[in-house]
């Protein structure tokens, strides 16, 4: 038997810097910077964007007096700035770029998941030495209408004829092309019914209560199924035999309540968004779920309702995007296991419920008796 050093965890589909990173290469750095600036200028109002580049000034040319002796944070009023010395690897970059929808990278200096390749005769020789970086070319950009794709690219990229071609002057077409790619990159939506609570206040399993003709966890499952790629019941391992034939996600972060259940779901699929719904909302209806799903904005960490009962977000009727996975861990590492606190302190798309009455959740026996009278 071979020794397994690491647990077999599902890793999110990340590049060197994060999700949906695009390298721009094959031309001068000034051309790359100009295109990146134009893309950011047009798309930054709708999406979270980032740009990655390198300073040509070598380390040997840097005056040691200019190097920060400690980490320095400066509040620039309009933005934030950190200066520090450190060995930065992909593990570190991914945390910094976690919330971005599109990462534009100077591909002359770094490798990326996808590439936009300029056909610039001035840089043909340089590009010929970077062929190993062309792992997923999405488009060619011609700097001159009279030139064609290089022969060495045709030989290296067997399906080059299928790759779109733009002129460098067609900036708006390039930006529209990228915007379509962002739209196509929306994470699939999966459902998670929270049915693993101990129901100590109620005195019986809240998920098993039959407000209608079957356990309410099953009603909630059926309610969100039309909106999700798949739906799973979240529960503790000792509850599994009680859950019937439904797909289960067992708690793997024990003793953390809903926070742990959401993390367990992301552990199952870190590239999906999770529509999380608690099982103790007997009045929850299709219209409210539709409002949530239709309002979903993937450029945010999550899409959530403003709670009708308080000024805070409602974390247990929420679409949690993949961006929230590392953030949930960050809060846990700081001693917080409250998903509402994550929403309060994160970039979240908040909506007001069209039907606030359906947000009544049932936690105590007296509340159960009262709601049953109303449902008769």
C-alpha positions in Angstrom: 0.0 0.0 0.0 1.2 3.5 -0.9 1.4 6.1 1.9 -1.2 8.9 1.4 0.1 12.1 2.9 -2.9 14.2 2.3 -6.6 13.9 2.5 -8.4 13.6 -0.8 -10.1 16.9 -0.9 -11.8 18.4 -3.9 -9.8 21.4 -4.9 -11.4 24.4 -6.5 -10.5 25.1 -10.1 -8.0 27.9 -9.5 -5.1 29.2 -11.5 -2.0 30.8 -10.2 -3.9 33.9 -9.0 -7.5 32.8 -8.8 -10.6 31.9 -10.8 -11.0 33.1 -14.4 -7.5 34.5 -14.9 -6.5 35.7 -18.4 -3.0 36.3 -19.6 -2.4 38.9 -22.3 0.9 38.3 -24.2 2.6 38.6 -27.5 3.0 42.3 -27.6 4.7 45.1 -25.6 3.9 45.6 -21.9 2.5 49.1 -22.7 0.0 47.6 -25.2 -1.0 45.0 -22.6 -1.4 47.7 -19.9 -3.5 49.8 -22.3 -5.9 47.0 -23.2 -6.2 46.0 -19.5 -7.0 49.6 -18.5 -9.7 49.8 -21.2 -11.2 46.5 -20.1 -11.2 47.6 -16.4 -12.6 51.0 -17.3 -15.7 49.5 -19.0 -16.4 46.5 -16.8 -15.4 47.6 -13.3 -18.9 49.0 -12.6 -20.5 45.5 -12.9 -17.6 43.1 -12.0 -14.8 42.8 -9.5 -11.6 43.1 -11.6 -7.9 42.8 -11.0 -4.7 43.4 -12.9 -1.4 41.6 -12.4 1.9 42.9 -13.7 5.6 43.0 -12.8 8.0 45.9 -12.4 10.9 45.7 -14.9 13.2 47.3 -12.3 15.4 44.5 -11.1 16.0 43.7 -7.4 19.6 44.6 -7.8 18.7 48.1 -8.9 16.5 48.7 -5.9 17.9 50.9 -3.1 17.7 48.9 0.1 16.6 52.1 1.8 13.5 52.0 -0.3 12.5 48.5 0.9 9.9 48.3 3.6 11.5 47.1 6.9 8.1 45.9 8.1 4.6 45.5 6.7 3.1 48.9 6.1 -0.6 49.6 5.7 -1.7 52.9 4.3 -5.4 54.0 4.2 -5.3 56.1 1.0 -9.0 57.1 1.6 -10.0 56.1 -2.0 -8.2 52.7 -1.7 -6.0 50.6 0.5 -2.3 49.9 0.1 0.0 47.3 1.7 3.8 47.3 1.3 5.8 44.3 2.5 8.5 41.9 1.7 7.5 38.2 1.4 7.8 35.1 -0.8 4.5 35.2 -2.6 3.2 31.9 -4.1 -0.1 30.8 -5.6 -1.4 29.9 -2.2 -1.1 33.6 -1.1 -2.2 35.2 -4.4 -5.5 33.2 -4.4 -6.6 34.6 -1.1 -5.9 38.2 -2.2 -7.8 37.7 -5.6 -10.5 35.5 -4.1 -13.4 38.0 -4.7 -12.5 38.9 -8.3 -14.6 37.9 -11.3 -11.8 38.5 -13.9 -8.1 38.7 -13.4 -6.1 40.2 -16.2 -2.5 39.3 -16.2 0.6 40.5 -18.1 1.3 37.1 -19.7 4.8 38.3 -20.7 5.7 37.7 -17.0 3.3 35.1 -15.7 1.4 31.9 -16.7 -2.4 31.8 -16.5 -5.3 29.5 -17.1 -6.5 31.3 -20.3 -4.7 33.5 -22.8 -5.4 36.4 -25.2 -2.5 36.3 -27.7 -1.4 39.4 -29.7 0.0 38.9 -33.1 2.6 41.6 -33.0 5.6 41.2 -35.4 7.8 43.2 -33.1 7.3 40.5 -30.4 7.1 37.3 -32.6 10.4 36.0 -31.5 9.7 36.6 -27.9 6.3 34.8 -28.2 8.0 31.8 -29.9 9.9 31.2 -26.6 6.7 31.2 -24.5 4.7 28.6 -26.3 4.4 26.5 -23.1 2.3 29.3 -21.6 -0.3 28.9 -24.4 -2.4 26.3 -22.6 -5.9 27.6 -23.5 -5.8 30.4 -26.1 -9.2 32.1 -26.3 -8.5 34.7 -28.9 -5.9 36.2 -31.2 -5.5 40.0 -31.5 -3.9 41.4 -34.7 -1.9 44.6 -34.4 -1.9 44.9 -38.2 -4.6 43.9 -40.6 -2.0 42.7 -43.1 -0.4 40.0 -40.8 -1.6 36.5 -40.2 -1.2 34.0 -37.4 2.4 32.9 -37.2 3.3 29.5 -38.6 4.9 28.4 -35.4 1.5 29.1 -33.7 -0.4 27.2 -36.3 1.9 24.2 -35.8 1.7 24.4 -32.0 -2.0 25.0 -31.7 -3.7 22.3 -33.8 -7.1 23.9 -33.5 -6.0 27.5 -34.2 -8.7 27.9 -36.9 -11.4 27.7 -34.3 -9.9 30.5 -32.2 -11.6 33.9 -32.6 -9.5 36.7 -34.2 -9.9 40.4 -33.3 -8.1 43.5 -34.5 -6.3 45.5 -31.8 -8.5 48.5 -32.7 -11.7 46.5 -31.9 -11.5 47.1 -28.2 -15.2 47.1 -27.7 -15.6 43.7 -29.4 -12.8 42.3 -27.2 -14.4 43.6 -24.1 -17.8 42.2 -25.2 -16.1 38.9 -25.8 -14.7 38.9 -22.3 -18.0 39.9 -20.8 -19.7 36.9 -22.5 -17.0 34.6 -21.1 -17.6 36.0 -17.5 -21.3 35.3 -18.0 -20.6 31.8 -19.2 -18.4 31.2 -16.1 -21.3 31.5 -13.6 -20.9 28.7 -11.0 -23.7 26.1 -11.0 -26.3 26.4 -8.3 -26.8 23.5 -5.9 -29.2 23.3 -3.0 -28.5 22.5 0.7 -31.3 21.9 3.2 -30.1 22.3 6.7 -31.5 19.4 8.6 -28.7 18.6 11.1 -29.7 20.7 14.1 -30.3 19.0 17.4 -33.6 20.9 17.9 -33.1 21.2 21.7 -35.5 24.1 22.0 -38.2 22.3 20.1 -37.8 19.0 21.8 -38.2 17.0 18.6 -36.4 16.9 15.2 -37.5 20.1 13.4 -36.8 18.6 10.0 -39.1 15.6 10.7 -42.1 17.7 11.6 -45.0 17.3 9.2 -46.6 20.7 8.7 -48.1 19.3 5.6 -48.1 15.7 4.4 -44.4 14.8 4.8 -41.3 15.8 6.9 -40.7 19.4 6.3 -37.0 18.8 5.3 -38.5 16.9 2.3 -40.9 19.8 1.5 -37.9 22.2 1.5 -36.0 19.8 -0.7 -38.8 19.7 -3.2 -39.3 23.5 -3.0 -35.8 24.4 -4.2 -35.2 21.4 -6.5 -36.5 23.2 -9.7 -34.0 26.0 -9.1 -30.9 23.9 -8.5 -28.7 21.5 -10.4 -29.0 19.1 -7.4 -30.3 19.3 -3.8 -28.8 17.7 -0.7 -29.8 17.3 2.9 -27.3 18.4 5.4 -27.2 16.3 8.6 -25.1 14.7 11.2 -23.7 11.3 10.6 -25.9 9.6 13.2 -29.0 11.0 11.4 -28.2 9.5 8.0 -30.4 6.4 8.4 -33.4 8.6 9.1 -33.1 10.6 5.8 -34.3 8.0 3.4 -33.0 8.0 -0.2 -32.1 11.6 -0.4 -28.6 12.8 -1.3 -26.8 13.7 1.9 -23.9 15.9 2.9 -22.8 14.8 6.3 -21.3 17.4 8.7 -17.5 17.2 8.6 -17.0 20.4 10.6 -18.5 19.2 13.8 -20.1 21.3 16.5 -20.3 24.5 14.3 -24.0 24.5 13.4 -25.0 26.0 10.1 -21.5 27.5 9.6 -20.0 24.0 9.6 -22.8 22.7 7.4 -22.1 25.3 4.7 -18.4 24.5 4.9 -19.1 20.8 4.5 -21.1 21.6 1.3 -18.2 23.6 -0.1 -15.9 20.8 0.8 -18.1 18.5 -1.4 -18.1 20.9 -4.3 -16.0 24.1 -4.0 -16.8 25.3 -7.5 -20.6 25.4 -7.0 -22.7 28.1 -5.4 -24.9 26.8 -2.6 -28.6 27.8 -2.1 -28.8 27.2 1.7 -32.2 26.9 3.3 -33.1 25.9 6.8 -35.7 23.3 7.4 -37.8 25.2 9.9 -39.6 27.7 7.7 -43.1 26.2 7.3 -44.4 29.2 5.3 -41.5 29.4 2.8 -42.8 29.4 -0.7 -41.8 29.2 -4.4 -42.1 33.0 -5.0 -39.6 33.8 -2.3 -37.1 31.2 -3.6 -37.6 32.5 -7.1 -37.0 36.1 -6.0 -33.7 35.0 -4.4 -32.5 33.1 -7.4 -33.5 35.8 -9.9 -31.7 38.4 -7.8 -28.5 36.3 -7.6 -25.4 38.4 -8.4 -22.3 36.3 -8.7 -19.9 39.2 -8.4 -20.8 39.3 -4.7 -19.8 36.9 -2.0 -23.5 36.0 -1.5 -27.0 37.0 -2.3 -29.2 37.3 0.8 -32.4 38.7 2.1 -32.5 41.6 4.6 -34.2 39.9 7.6 -37.8 41.1 8.0 -37.2 40.7 11.8 -34.0 42.7 12.2 -31.6 44.9 10.3 -29.3 42.0 9.6 -28.9 39.6 6.6 -30.7 36.3 6.8 -27.9 33.7 6.4 -30.1 30.6 6.2 -32.0 31.6 3.1 -29.0 32.6 1.0 -27.1 31.9 -2.1 -23.4 31.5 -1.1 -21.0 31.9 -4.0 -17.7 29.9 -4.2 -16.0 33.2 -3.2 -17.5 32.7 0.3 -15.7 29.4 1.0 -12.3 30.8 2.0 -14.0 33.7 3.8 -16.0 31.3 6.0 -12.7 29.7 6.9 -11.1 33.0 7.7 -13.9 33.8 10.2 -13.6 30.4 11.7 -9.9 30.8 12.2 -10.6 34.0 14.1 -13.0 32.3 16.4 -16.3 33.1 14.7 -18.8 30.4 13.6 -21.7 32.7 12.7 -22.6 32.9 9.0 -24.6 36.0 9.7 -21.4 37.8 10.9 -19.8 36.7 7.6 -22.6 38.3 5.6 -22.6 41.5 7.7 -18.9 42.1 7.2 -18.6 40.9 3.5 -19.5 42.3 0.1 -23.0 40.9 -0.1 -26.0 41.6 -2.5 -28.9 42.3 -0.1 -32.5 42.3 -1.2 -35.8 43.0 0.5 -38.3 40.2 0.7 -41.5 40.7 -1.3 -43.3 38.4 1.1 -41.7 38.9 4.6 -44.3 36.8 6.4 -42.8 33.6 5.0 -39.6 34.2 7.1 -41.2 33.0 10.3 -39.1 30.1 11.6 -40.2 27.7 14.3 -37.9 26.9 17.1 -40.1 26.3 20.2 -43.0 24.0 20.9 -45.4 27.0 21.5 -44.5 28.5 18.1 -45.2 25.1 16.6 -48.6 24.8 18.2 -49.5 28.4 17.0 -48.4 27.8 13.4 -50.3 24.5 13.3 -53.5 26.3 14.2 -52.9 28.8 11.3 -52.2 26.0 8.8 -55.4 24.1 9.6 
